């Protein structure tokens, strides 16, 4: 970001490792620029296209790449830099798989049992059964996995180091207390890639709700997977506030003046 840091003042800094003084750019200086961007006449919204970089957007808007840094000042979600800049499709899919690399066991109730057990179903809950770090074993396949995390409001167990998918198992057994998850007439469980597991559930009003006592076939809630959540977030990040072209030069001058006070 050469154009951006050129606006910052320089300062003396003593490096502790060799006790030397050196002149560096004062990157910790921060001010709020003196352009009123809350005025609708001062800004517009821009939809970043797939794979479009900050310098590309700056050129498209201002016919120069040098104002790309204004996007990071004007948009709260970009204050952390490029981390929240929308990712192009392939990059996003790689990011999702790296962020959600494990598998998830979700425990369900049968539809019939769920309808009659809204105040019961104690054997259905995962949070009192297992412990982080304990080993789970499938009763048929002998596959094992380690508990990484327990998400009680989703009735999920995040597992790592899985040796198989537990698809043929009717029980998954914990190594500490011998507690079990069952597949029978009352209960069921699924094992899936973490990025395809539920991130949360939404009701008919798009409000996020916990889901613990539930059956796999329920239709009154919408499941939002981790992949869908990240894709929606990436799409939301693609809409940014930008200064209108006649104002961007004055904005840059005002910011440079303030940052060097």
C-alpha positions in Angstrom: 0.0 0.0 0.0 2.7 2.6 -1.0 0.3 5.5 -1.6 -1.4 5.0 1.7 1.7 4.8 4.0 3.2 7.8 2.1 0.7 9.9 3.9 1.9 8.9 7.4 4.5 10.9 9.4 7.9 9.4 10.3 9.1 8.9 13.9 12.1 7.6 15.8 11.8 4.1 17.2 14.2 2.2 19.4 14.5 -1.5 18.6 15.0 -3.5 21.8 16.8 -6.5 20.1 19.9 -4.4 19.3 19.2 -1.2 21.1 19.4 0.9 18.0 17.4 3.9 17.0 15.8 4.1 13.5 13.5 6.4 11.6 10.3 4.5 10.6 6.8 5.3 9.3 4.4 5.9 12.2 1.8 3.4 11.1 0.0 3.6 14.5 -1.2 7.2 13.7 -5.0 7.2 13.2 -7.4 10.1 12.6 -10.9 10.4 11.2 -10.7 12.3 8.0 -12.6 15.6 7.7 -15.0 14.6 5.0 -18.6 14.1 6.1 -19.2 10.7 4.5 -22.5 10.4 6.3 -23.9 12.9 3.8 -25.5 10.8 1.1 -24.4 13.4 -1.5 -20.8 12.6 -0.6 -20.7 8.8 -1.2 -22.1 6.0 -3.3 -22.1 2.2 -3.0 -20.1 -0.1 -5.2 -20.5 -3.8 -5.7 -17.0 -5.4 -5.9 -16.9 -8.0 -8.7 -15.5 -11.5 -8.4 -11.7 -11.2 -8.2 -11.6 -7.4 -8.3 -8.7 -6.0 -6.3 -8.7 -2.6 -4.4 -6.5 -1.0 -7.0 -8.8 -2.2 -9.8 -11.8 -0.6 -8.0 -9.9 2.6 -7.5 -9.0 2.8 -11.2 -12.6 2.0 -12.3 -13.9 4.8 -10.0 -11.2 7.5 -10.1 -9.1 6.6 -13.2 -6.1 6.1 -10.9 -5.1 3.3 -8.6 -3.8 5.6 -5.8 -7.1 6.0 -3.9 -7.6 2.3 -3.1 -6.8 3.0 0.6 -9.9 5.2 1.0 -12.1 2.0 0.9 -10.4 0.7 4.1 -11.1 4.0 5.9 -14.7 4.4 4.9 -15.9 0.8 5.5 -16.0 -0.5 9.0 -15.7 -4.2 7.9 -12.5 -3.3 6.0 -10.7 -1.7 9.0 -8.7 -4.9 9.4 -7.3 -4.7 5.9 -7.5 -7.2 3.1 -8.8 -10.0 5.4 -12.4 -8.9 4.8 -11.9 -7.9 1.2 -14.3 -10.2 -0.7 -12.6 -13.3 -2.0 -12.9 -14.6 -5.5 -14.8 -17.9 -5.8 -11.9 -20.3 -5.8 -10.1 -18.5 -3.1 -13.3 -18.4 -1.0 -13.8 -22.2 -1.4 -10.2 -22.8 -0.3 -10.6 -20.5 2.7 -13.8 -22.2 3.8 -12.2 -25.7 3.7 -9.2 -24.4 5.6 -11.4 -22.7 8.2 -13.7 -25.7 8.6 -11.3 -28.7 8.2 -12.9 -31.2 10.6 -16.0 -33.4 10.7 -19.2 -32.8 12.7 -21.5 -35.3 14.4 -25.1 -34.0 14.8 -27.5 -35.8 17.0 -31.2 -35.9 16.0 -34.4 -37.4 17.3 -36.8 -39.4 15.2 -39.9 -37.4 14.0 -42.3 -39.6 16.1 -40.2 -39.3 19.2 -39.6 -35.6 18.8 -43.3 -34.9 18.6 -43.9 -36.6 22.0 -40.7 -35.6 23.8 -40.4 -31.8 23.6 -39.8 -31.8 27.4 -37.7 -34.9 27.5 -35.2 -36.6 25.2 -32.4 -36.5 27.7 -30.5 -39.2 25.8 -30.5 -36.9 22.8 -28.2 -34.1 24.2 -24.5 -34.3 23.3 -23.2 -31.7 25.9 -23.4 -34.0 29.0 -22.1 -37.0 27.1 -18.7 -36.2 25.8 -15.5 -34.2 26.7 -13.1 -32.2 24.6 -10.1 -34.5 24.0 -11.8 -37.8 24.5 -11.8 -40.6 21.9 -15.0 -41.7 20.2 -15.3 -45.1 18.6 -17.8 -46.6 16.2 -19.4 -49.8 17.4 -19.4 -51.6 14.0 -16.5 -50.1 12.0 -14.1 -49.4 14.9 -13.4 -46.0 13.4 -12.2 -43.4 15.9 -12.1 -39.7 16.3 -11.1 -37.1 18.9 -13.6 -34.6 20.3 -12.4 -31.0 19.4 -15.4 -29.0 20.4 -19.0 -29.4 21.6 -21.7 -27.0 20.3 -24.6 -27.5 22.7 -27.1 -25.2 21.0 -26.7 -27.1 17.7 -26.4 -30.5 19.4 -23.1 -31.0 17.5 -19.7 -32.6 18.3 -16.8 -31.3 16.2 -14.3 -34.1 15.7 -10.8 -34.3 14.4 -8.4 -37.1 13.4 -11.3 -39.2 12.2 -10.3 -42.5 10.7 -13.6 -43.0 8.9 -17.1 -41.7 8.4 -19.0 -43.9 10.9 -21.6 -44.5 8.2 -22.1 -48.1 9.1 -22.2 -47.6 12.9 -25.3 -47.7 15.0 -23.6 -46.3 18.0 -20.7 -44.0 18.7 -19.1 -44.6 22.1 -17.1 -42.2 24.3 -13.9 -43.5 25.9 -14.3 -41.7 29.3 -17.8 -42.5 30.6 -18.9 -44.9 27.9 -21.7 -42.6 26.9 -23.3 -43.2 23.4 -25.0 -41.7 20.5 -27.6 -44.1 18.9 -29.2 -44.9 15.6 -32.5 -46.5 16.5 -36.3 -45.8 16.5 -35.9 -42.8 18.8 -32.5 -41.3 17.9 -30.3 -40.7 14.9 -27.0 -38.9 14.1 -25.1 -37.7 11.0 -21.4 -37.3 10.4 -20.4 -34.7 7.7 -17.7 -32.4 6.7 -17.6 -29.4 8.9 -18.1 -26.9 6.1 -21.3 -28.7 5.2 -22.6 -28.8 8.8 -25.0 -26.3 10.3 -23.6 -22.9 11.3 -27.0 -21.9 12.7 -30.8 -22.2 12.1 -33.3 -19.5 11.1 -37.0 -19.3 11.7 -39.6 -18.0 9.2 -38.7 -14.4 10.2 -35.0 -15.0 9.4 -34.2 -14.8 13.2 -31.3 -17.1 14.4 -32.6 -19.7 16.8 -31.0 -22.5 18.8 -32.0 -26.0 17.9 -31.5 -28.8 20.4 -34.7 -30.9 20.7 -35.4 -31.5 17.0 -35.8 -34.2 14.4 -33.9 -34.4 11.1 -37.0 -34.0 9.0 -38.4 -30.8 10.6 -39.2 -28.1 8.1 -40.1 -25.1 10.3 -36.5 -24.0 10.5 -33.9 -23.3 7.8 -30.5 -24.7 8.2 -27.6 -22.4 7.2 -24.4 -24.4 6.7 -20.9 -23.1 7.4 -20.3 -22.8 3.7 -23.5 -20.9 3.1 -22.7 -18.5 6.0 -19.3 -17.7 4.7 -20.6 -17.2 1.1 -23.3 -14.8 2.4 -20.7 -12.9 4.5 -18.4 -12.7 1.5 -21.2 -11.4 -0.7 -22.2 -8.8 2.0 -18.5 -7.6 2.2 -18.6 -7.0 -1.6 -20.9 -4.0 -1.1 -18.7 -1.0 0.0 -19.2 2.7 0.5 -17.0 4.8 -1.8 -16.5 8.6 -2.2 -17.9 10.2 -5.3 -15.2 11.1 -7.8 -15.4 14.9 -7.3 -14.6 14.6 -3.6 -11.9 11.9 -3.4 -9.0 14.3 -4.1 -10.1 16.7 -1.3 -10.6 13.7 1.0 -7.1 12.5 0.4 -5.6 16.0 1.0 -7.6 16.4 4.2 -6.5 13.0 5.5 -2.9 13.7 4.7 -3.1 17.0 6.5 -4.7 15.5 9.6 -2.5 12.4 9.8 0.6 14.6 9.8 -0.5 16.9 12.7 
